[in-house]
Amino acid sequence: MTVYAIITFHNTHFALKAKKVLEKSGRKPETIPVPREFSSECGFCSKVLWEEKDAIADILTENSVAFDAVYRWERDEDMERKKKFRFV
């Protein structure tokens, strides 16, 4: 099981700015549509490893990137892969 931090934003501008700022700082965020489990005013969020959430929040704050919330998101990728069908 992998635990991620989902960082939501007030609008798309901040979601895209976050991606740019984090990549410049050497981080590798994944910009994804906001999962159904979470609510947001923006349709995009950043997905990072849970262990990096505090450092990422600090980087965003230092660079004036406003974010809405940070959510914990647990994913079992192995189980999800097994559920998918593959036609040969």
C-alpha positions as CSV (number, residue, x, y, z in Angstrom):
1,M,0.0,0.0,0.0
2,T,1.2,3.5,-0.9
3,V,0.2,6.6,1.0
4,Y,0.0,9.8,-0.9
5,A,-0.7,13.4,0.0
6,I,-3.3,15.0,-2.3
7,I,-2.9,18.8,-2.3
8,T,-5.9,20.7,-3.6
9,F,-6.0,24.3,-4.9
10,H,-8.6,27.1,-5.2
11,N,-8.1,27.3,-9.0
12,T,-6.2,25.9,-12.0
13,H,-3.7,28.8,-11.9
14,F,-2.3,27.7,-8.5
15,A,-2.3,24.0,-9.5
16,L,-0.1,24.8,-12.5
17,K,2.1,27.2,-10.5
18,A,2.6,24.5,-7.9
19,K,3.8,22.0,-10.5
20,K,6.3,24.5,-11.9
21,V,7.6,25.6,-8.4
22,L,7.9,22.0,-7.2
23,E,9.7,20.8,-10.3
24,K,12.2,23.8,-10.0
25,S,12.9,22.7,-6.4
26,G,13.7,19.1,-7.6
27,R,10.4,17.5,-6.5
28,K,8.4,15.4,-8.9
29,P,4.7,16.1,-8.2
30,E,2.0,14.4,-10.3
31,T,-0.8,16.7,-11.4
32,I,-4.0,14.7,-11.6
33,P,-7.7,15.3,-11.6
34,V,-9.0,15.7,-8.0
35,P,-10.1,12.2,-6.8
36,R,-13.9,11.8,-6.1
37,E,-13.2,11.3,-2.4
38,F,-12.1,14.9,-2.1
39,S,-13.8,18.2,-2.8
40,S,-12.1,21.2,-4.4
41,E,-12.9,24.3,-6.3
42,C,-10.3,23.4,-8.9
43,G,-10.4,20.2,-11.0
44,F,-6.6,19.5,-10.5
45,C,-4.5,18.6,-7.6
46,S,-0.9,17.6,-6.9
47,K,-0.1,14.0,-5.8
48,V,3.1,13.5,-3.8
49,L,4.3,10.9,-1.3
50,W,2.9,11.4,2.2
51,E,6.3,11.6,3.7
52,E,7.1,14.7,1.6
53,K,3.9,16.6,2.4
54,D,5.5,19.0,5.0
55,A,8.4,19.9,2.9
56,I,6.2,20.4,-0.1
57,A,3.8,22.6,1.9
58,D,6.7,24.7,3.0
59,I,8.0,25.1,-0.6
60,L,4.5,26.1,-1.8
61,T,4.1,28.6,1.1
62,E,7.6,30.1,0.5
63,N,6.7,30.7,-3.2
64,S,3.3,32.2,-2.5
65,V,1.4,29.3,-4.0
66,A,-2.0,29.2,-2.2
67,F,-3.3,25.7,-1.6
68,D,-6.7,24.6,-0.2
69,A,-6.0,21.4,1.8
70,V,-3.8,18.4,2.1
71,Y,-5.5,15.0,2.2
72,R,-4.2,11.5,3.0
73,W,-4.9,9.1,0.2
74,E,-4.1,5.4,0.6
75,R,-3.8,3.3,-2.6
76,D,-3.2,-0.4,-3.1
77,E,-1.8,-0.4,-6.7
78,D,-1.3,-4.1,-6.8
79,M,-5.0,-4.8,-6.0
80,E,-6.1,-2.2,-8.6
81,R,-3.9,-3.8,-11.3
82,K,-5.4,-7.2,-10.6
83,K,-8.9,-5.8,-11.0
84,K,-8.2,-4.5,-14.5
85,F,-8.9,-6.7,-17.5
86,R,-6.4,-7.2,-20.2
87,F,-7.3,-8.6,-23.5
88,V,-4.7,-10.6,-25.4
